[in-house]
Amino acid sequence: MNHTSPTSGGESPTPLSPRPLHDRPGRGPRVLTGRQLREHGIGAAEAAERCRPGGPWQQVLPGVHLLHPGPPTSEERLHAVLLYAASRPSAVPAQAGPAPAQDPMITGLAALALHRFAAAPPLLSLDRIDVLVPRTRRLRSTGFAQVVRAQVMPQPQQVTGVPVAPVPRALADAVSGLSDACTVRRLLTEAVRGGHCEATAVVREFNEARLLNLPHVVDAVHALLAEGRALAEGRLYDLVRRYGLPDPLWNVDLRLPGGPHLGGVDAYWPEQAVAVEIDARVPRQEDEALRAQYAHKREHLERLGITVVRLSPRKLRDTPEQQAAVVRTALMAADDHEPGSYVVVLPR
């Protein structure tokens, strides 16, 4: 029996029919799941017939159909992987906007290519596309879809309408499958120099992925941290000049006269007894001894009347005006404090 729509007057009822494929909204990739095809009135048997050798369609991944016979484009491969990994078709967003954190997202080298990394290979040259899914999903890698599982899914970023893992996570997933030290170093260096993320965020992600026990990764991470510190020091120099702060003594060691070494600081104003440290520490694990060492150093300096201002590389990059205000406030407040102990200042 046909379902009919209500009519008015004396018109005869008109049978409802599925929307034809050419009526699909938008002009997105011609990639649909079996469920989406059924919504357009095309059953499994007809879809299989159209995907026969020499037919007008092809099945590119289990349950995912490409509605033309030629090779899929980069965009079609990305959408096919996301549709395959999705728990439901709507998990692939139709328009830009934050996707739910449980939906699949592109990661690894494909994500870095979408983030426009020059060191990442072009999308079409990748044999497999990494897709990140929750650890609880029952899904296997197949064809050009490489399934990567996450204990906790990150918040995706939208790149050309595609949900993509943040750069630190994408780097970790990419590097886990790379053995070439030069390629790893190029990717990590570009992440920091290109302003995609801070070195500390990358190392935290690598620690979570247990990549820091691989020699070629450790070497690249050391270079990355040096790169990140150099960039942060440059931002601190720019901050002092741009916001009119008095010139400090740069990159010095502090000692008590004839006494022990108090530690190095990145900038020091001796008249105000104010020191600035760039906090670029990235403990590989929960290192209580390391944290205690830094806390002891700060407490010791403050007992001597030296104000210690700690600035992170990320804050120097994202909120320089606010960080300049923090330093200026510390310098102005020095007039209300007792003079600090005399310390010897030496180049570091």
N, C-alpha and C positions, 0 to 999 in steps of 0.2 A: 504494500500500500504506500502510495506517495504521500509525503508530508507536504502540506500546502500552506501558503501564507494567507492571512486574512485579507479579504477584498472589500471594496465598498460598492454600493449600488448593485447593478446587475452583472458586473464583470465576472468572468469565469475564473476559478482559482488557478494560480500559476505555480507549478512545482518548483521547490527550492533546489538549487544545484550548487555544487562546490564552485568556488571562484576559479576561473581558468588561470593558468600560470602567467599569462601575459598581463593579468590584472594585479600582479603583486605590487605592493607599494614600494617606492624607491627604485634605485638602479644598482643595487648591491651585487656582489658576486653571485653567479648562477650556481650556488651550492645549496642543496636541501637535504634534510634527513627523510627517512621513510615516513615518519610521522607527519612531517610537513607536506610531503607529497600526497598523503592520504587526505589531508585537509583540502587539497586541490582536486580531489576526486580520482587520484591515480593510485591504484592498489599495488600490492607487492608484485603480483604476477605481471602487470603491465610495465612496472618499473624495471623488473628483471628482463623483460623482452626488449625494452629500449636500451638496456646496457649490454646486450649481446655483442660479440665481436662484429665490428662494422656498423653498429647501431649509432643513433644520434647522441646517446648519453654514455656515461661510464660511472662505475662505482669506485670511488677513489680510496675510501676507507669503509670499514664495516658500518652499514646503515647510513652512509653519506654518499650522495650522488652528485655528480657534476653534469650539468645540463648542456653539455656540448662535447664533441668527440676529441677536441684538441688537448694539448697539455695544459694543466691548470696554471693560472698566473700565480704570482707570489701572494696576492690578496686572497685568491681562492684557496690556496694551500693553507693559509693561516686560518681562514674561516672553517675549512673542512676539519682541521685539527681541533678547533674549539668546539665545533658541533659534535665531533666524535667524543670529546672528553666531557661534554656537558651532561648534567643529570637530566636536563630538559632543554628543549630548543631555545627557550627564552633566555637561557644563560648567556647567550651571545647578544650583547646590547645592540639595539638597532640604531642608537644614537649616542653621541658622546655624553659622558657623565660617569660618576663613580659607580663601579660594579660591586655587588656584594662580595665580601671577602671569602665566601665559600665557592664561588664560581671559578672555573678554570681560567688560567691566564698564560700567555706566552712567556717563556723564560729562556735562559741560556743564550747561545749565540744569536738566535733569531730575535730575541728581545733586544740584545745589544745593537743589532742591525736596525731595528725599529727606533732605538734611541739615537741613531745616527752615529754610531762608533765607526770611525774610519778603519780601525784595526779589525773589525768584524767582517766576515765574508758576506757577500751579497746573499739575500734571501734565496734566490733561485739556485744558488750553488750548494745550498745545504741539502744533504741527503735526508736528514731528519730534522723535524721541528720539535723542540722541547715544549711540553705543556705541563704546567704546574697544577696539581689537584690535591685535595685533602688526603691525608694518609689513609683515611677510612674508605676511600673510594675503591671499588672492585673494578679495576680497569687494567688492561695490558697494553704494552707497546705493540704497535703493528704498523706496517707500511712506513710512511714518513712521519708518523706520530710517535714521539718518544715521551712516555709518561714519566714525570718526576713528581715525587710525593713530598708533601710538607706537613710537619707536625702542627705548625700554626701557619695559616695562609697570610701572606702580607696583603696590605691594601694595594690593589693594582692601580696603575696609572693608565690613562687613556691616551694612546698614540695613534693618530689617524683613525679613531673609532675602534681600536683594538685594545682589549685589556692586556696590559704588559706588566710583568714583575718589575719592582723598583730595581735600579741599577745594582746595588750591593747584592741582592738575591740573584739577579740574572748573572752577575759575574761569578758568584759561587757555583751556580749550576753549570756555567760554561767551563770554568776552570777544572771542575771535577772530571771532565772528559778530555782534558788537554794534557799532553806530556811535553810539549815544546816550551822550554823556558822563555825563549824570546817572545813567542806569541803571548804567553801569560803576562810578561812584563809590559808589553805594549798595551794590552787591554787595561791593566791596572793603572799604568801611567796616564792613559787617556781619560780614565774615569776621574782622576783628580785634576789633571791639567785642564780638562774640558769643563770643569765645574759641575759634573754630574753628581758628585757626592764627595764626602770627606773620607780621608784614608781610614779614620777610626771606624766608620760605619762598615767599610769593606772588611777590615780585619775582624770585627765582631761577627760578621756573617760567615767568614771563613772559619772562625773558631767554632761556631755552631755546626758547620758542615764537616768539621774535623779534617780540614785541609792543611792545617799548619804543621803537620808532621811529614809533609812531602817536601823533599829538599828543593825542588825547582820552584815550589810555591813560596817556601820560606825566603829564598833569595829575592824573589820578586816583591814580597811583602816588605822586606827590609828597605828595598829601593823605594817602595811606595810611601813608607812612613817618612823617609828622608825627604821625598818630594812634597808630602803633605806639610811637614814642618817648615820647609823652605817657603812654601806658599803662605803659610800662616804668618811667618816672620815678615814677609813682604807686606801683608795686609796690616800688620801692626805698625810698620814704618809708615805706610800710607795714612793710617788712622791718625798718627801723631801729627803729620804734616797737614792733612786736610782739615782737621778740626782745631788747629792752632794750639796744641798742647806744647808745653815747654820741652825742649830736647832733653832726653834722658841719656844716661850712659847705657850703651847697647851691649847685651850679651856678655855679662860680667859674672865673676865669682865673688862671693862675699865671705870674709874671714874676720874673726876677732883678732885684734892685735896680739901677735905672739901665741894665738890660740888656734882652735880647730877650724876646719872648713865648714862654713854654714850652708853652702849650696850655691848653685848657679841660678841666675834669673835672666829673663830675656830683656828687661829694661829696668833701670833703677834711677830714681830721682834722689840723690843723696841729701839735698837740703830739706826735702819733705819726708825722707825715709819711707818712700813708697816704692814697692817692687811689683813688676808685672811678670807673671808666668803664663806661657801658653800651655794649656793643659791638653796635651796630645797623647796622654797615656792610654794604652789599650792592653790591659792585662789579658793574657791568653786564657787564664782561668781565674777562679776566685782566689786571688793572691793576697791573703791577709797581711803577709809580711810587707809586700810592696805598698799597700795602702797605708799601713802603719808608718812606713818610712816617710812617705810624703806628708802624712799628718804631723809627724814629729818635726819635720823640717819647718813646716808652716808655723806650728806652735812655738818653736824655738825662736824664729824670726820675730814673731809678734810679741814674745816676752821681752825682746830687745828693743821694742818700740817701732819695729818696721811693719808697715801695713802691706800685706800681700794681696794683690788682686789677681785672680786666676781667670783667664779668658780662654774659651774653647775655640778651635779653628772654625767651627760652624758659626758661632756667634760673630766672630770677626768677619766672616764672609757675608752673613745674612743681615746683621744689625750693627754695622760699624758705628753709626751715630749714637746708638744706645750704649755701646761699649766705651766710646769716647767720654760720654757723660759719667759713666761709672768711674773711669780713671780720673777725670777732672774733679769729681766729688771727693775722691780719696786724697787728691793733692790739696784741695781747699781745706779739708778737714784736718790736715796735718798741723795747721796753725793753732788748733784747739787742743793738741796733744802735747804731752811732755816730750822734750827732745829725745830722739832715739839714742841708743848706745853708739859709740863710735865704732865703725867697722871699716876694715880695709877692703877696698874695691880693686879687683885685679881683672885683666882681660881673660876671657874664657877661651 
